[in-house]
Amino acid sequence: MDALSLLLDQFRHMGWADVLVLSTISDNPVAAADASILAKLRHLHVVQKIFLDVWLARPLDPRVADDLDLRALCAFARGVHQESMRFLEALTPAELERVVELPWSKTATAKLGFEVAAHTLAETLVQVPQHSAYHRGQVATRLRELGVDPPMTDFIAWVWRHKPEAAWPGVDRE
């Protein structure tokens, strides 16, 4: 399997895992009303959007999801996922090596106390699913605290299920 195919699988898995988490939350009134969960979900999905905007050289709006309720956030996440998939599907392997300038790199340099290394498009494409998985883990922890059994979102569980496409809540299940 080549790198681009693996990245496409990472994003397909990310969409599927996001849907499982969003569906679990949407189906549970206590979880759906939890401010901590909603804040983490907004952050997770706005970061996905911000990276997409960087890749497409568009203006960034880190507050674009601040006022979205759960239903609107599901629609927002679906749109970002679909646009991300179109972006990835149009890439060539050679494009993965281009250096991507992240606007917040200088801030990271100052905060971390060292000059951050340049990074390729491929490396930023790896970052997004990794970052999303980290925050889905935080949401899963909060769900357990609320007495809700979180879904299994492991990559291998997605592979075992024959790599299903995401079925977005509030959109596909109406």
C-alpha positions as CSV (number, residue, x, y, z in Angstrom):
1,M,0.0,0.0,0.0
2,D,1.4,3.4,-1.0
3,A,1.5,6.5,1.3
4,L,-1.4,8.3,-0.4
5,S,-3.7,5.2,-0.1
6,L,-2.8,4.9,3.5
7,L,-3.6,8.6,4.1
8,L,-6.9,8.2,2.3
9,D,-7.7,5.3,4.6
10,Q,-6.8,7.4,7.6
11,F,-9.2,10.1,6.6
12,R,-12.0,7.6,5.7
13,H,-11.5,6.0,9.2
14,M,-11.5,9.4,10.8
15,G,-14.9,10.2,9.3
16,W,-16.3,6.8,10.3
17,A,-15.0,7.2,13.8
18,D,-16.3,10.8,14.1
19,V,-19.7,9.5,13.0
20,L,-19.8,6.8,15.6
21,V,-18.9,9.2,18.4
22,L,-21.4,11.9,17.1
23,S,-24.1,9.2,16.8
24,T,-23.5,7.9,20.3
25,I,-23.8,11.5,21.7
26,S,-26.8,12.4,19.6
27,D,-28.6,9.3,20.8
28,N,-28.0,10.1,24.5
29,P,-29.7,13.3,25.9
30,V,-27.3,13.5,28.8
31,A,-24.2,13.3,26.6
32,A,-25.8,15.6,24.0
33,A,-26.3,18.3,26.7
34,D,-22.8,18.0,28.2
35,A,-20.9,21.3,27.7
36,S,-17.5,19.6,28.0
37,I,-18.3,17.1,25.2
38,L,-19.6,19.8,22.9
39,A,-16.5,21.9,23.5
40,K,-14.2,19.1,22.7
41,L,-16.2,18.2,19.6
42,R,-16.2,21.8,18.4
43,H,-12.4,21.9,18.8
44,L,-11.8,18.6,17.1
45,H,-13.9,19.6,14.0
46,V,-12.6,23.2,13.8
47,V,-9.1,21.9,13.7
48,Q,-10.0,19.5,10.9
49,K,-11.4,22.6,9.0
50,I,-8.4,24.8,9.8
51,F,-5.9,22.3,8.3
52,L,-8.1,21.9,5.3
53,D,-8.1,25.7,4.9
54,V,-4.3,25.8,5.2
55,W,-4.0,23.1,2.5
56,L,-6.3,25.1,0.2
57,A,-4.7,28.4,1.0
58,R,-7.9,29.9,2.4
59,P,-8.4,32.3,5.3
60,L,-8.6,30.7,8.7
61,D,-11.5,31.2,11.1
62,P,-10.8,29.4,14.4
63,R,-14.2,30.5,15.8
64,V,-16.3,29.1,12.9
65,A,-17.8,26.4,15.1
66,D,-18.1,28.3,18.4
67,D,-21.9,28.7,18.3
68,L,-22.8,25.4,16.6
69,D,-25.2,23.1,18.5
70,L,-24.8,19.3,18.1
71,R,-27.0,19.0,15.0
72,A,-25.3,21.9,13.2
73,L,-21.8,20.5,14.3
74,C,-22.7,17.2,12.7
75,A,-23.5,18.9,9.4
76,F,-20.4,21.1,9.7
77,A,-18.2,18.0,10.3
78,R,-19.8,16.1,7.4
79,G,-19.0,19.0,5.0
80,V,-15.4,19.3,6.2
81,H,-15.0,15.5,5.8
82,Q,-16.4,15.5,2.3
83,E,-14.2,18.4,1.2
84,S,-11.2,16.8,2.8
85,M,-11.8,13.6,0.9
86,R,-12.1,15.5,-2.4
87,F,-8.8,17.2,-1.6
88,L,-7.0,14.0,-0.8
89,E,-8.5,12.1,-3.8
90,A,-7.1,14.8,-6.1
91,L,-3.5,14.6,-4.7
92,T,-0.6,13.0,-6.5
93,P,2.1,11.2,-4.6
94,A,4.7,13.9,-5.5
95,E,2.5,16.6,-3.8
96,L,2.9,14.9,-0.5
97,E,6.5,16.2,-0.3
98,R,5.7,19.9,-0.6
99,V,6.5,21.9,2.5
100,V,3.4,23.4,4.2
101,E,3.7,26.5,6.2
102,L,1.4,26.4,9.3
103,P,0.5,30.0,10.3
104,W,0.9,29.1,14.0
105,S,4.4,27.7,13.6
106,K,6.0,30.9,14.9
107,T,3.8,30.9,17.9
108,A,4.8,27.3,18.6
109,T,8.5,28.2,18.2
110,A,8.1,30.9,20.9
111,K,6.0,28.7,23.2
112,L,8.2,25.6,22.9
113,G,11.5,27.5,23.0
114,F,13.0,25.9,19.9
115,E,12.7,26.5,16.2
116,V,10.1,24.1,14.8
117,A,11.1,22.0,11.8
118,A,9.6,22.4,8.4
119,H,6.8,19.9,7.6
120,T,5.5,18.4,4.5
121,L,1.9,18.1,3.3
122,A,2.1,14.3,4.1
123,E,3.1,15.1,7.7
124,T,0.2,17.6,8.2
125,L,-2.1,15.0,6.7
126,V,-1.0,12.5,9.4
127,Q,-1.5,15.1,12.1
128,V,-5.2,15.6,11.5
129,P,-6.4,12.1,12.1
130,Q,-4.0,11.7,15.0
131,H,-5.2,15.0,16.6
132,S,-8.8,13.9,16.1
133,A,-8.2,10.5,17.7
134,Y,-6.7,12.2,20.7
135,H,-9.8,14.3,21.3
136,R,-12.2,11.4,20.5
137,G,-10.4,9.6,23.4
138,Q,-11.1,12.6,25.7
139,V,-14.8,12.4,24.6
140,A,-14.8,8.7,25.3
141,T,-13.5,9.3,28.8
142,R,-16.2,11.9,29.4
143,L,-18.9,9.5,28.1
144,R,-17.8,6.9,30.6
145,E,-18.0,9.4,33.4
146,L,-21.6,10.0,32.3
147,G,-22.4,6.3,32.3
148,V,-22.4,6.1,28.5
149,D,-20.5,3.2,26.8
150,P,-18.4,4.9,24.1
151,P,-18.1,3.2,20.7
152,M,-15.0,1.3,19.6
153,T,-13.4,3.6,17.1
154,D,-10.0,1.9,16.6
155,F,-8.6,1.8,13.1
156,I,-8.4,-2.0,13.2
157,A,-12.1,-2.2,14.2
158,W,-12.9,-0.2,11.0
159,V,-10.7,-2.6,9.0
160,W,-12.5,-5.6,10.6
161,R,-15.8,-4.1,9.4
162,H,-14.5,-3.9,5.8
163,K,-13.8,-0.2,5.9
164,P,-17.4,1.1,5.9
165,E,-18.2,4.6,4.8
166,A,-19.4,7.1,7.4
167,A,-23.2,7.5,7.8
168,W,-23.6,11.0,9.3
169,P,-26.1,11.5,12.1
170,G,-28.8,14.1,11.6
171,V,-28.2,13.9,7.9
172,D,-28.0,10.3,6.6
173,R,-30.2,8.9,9.3
174,E,-33.2,11.2,8.9
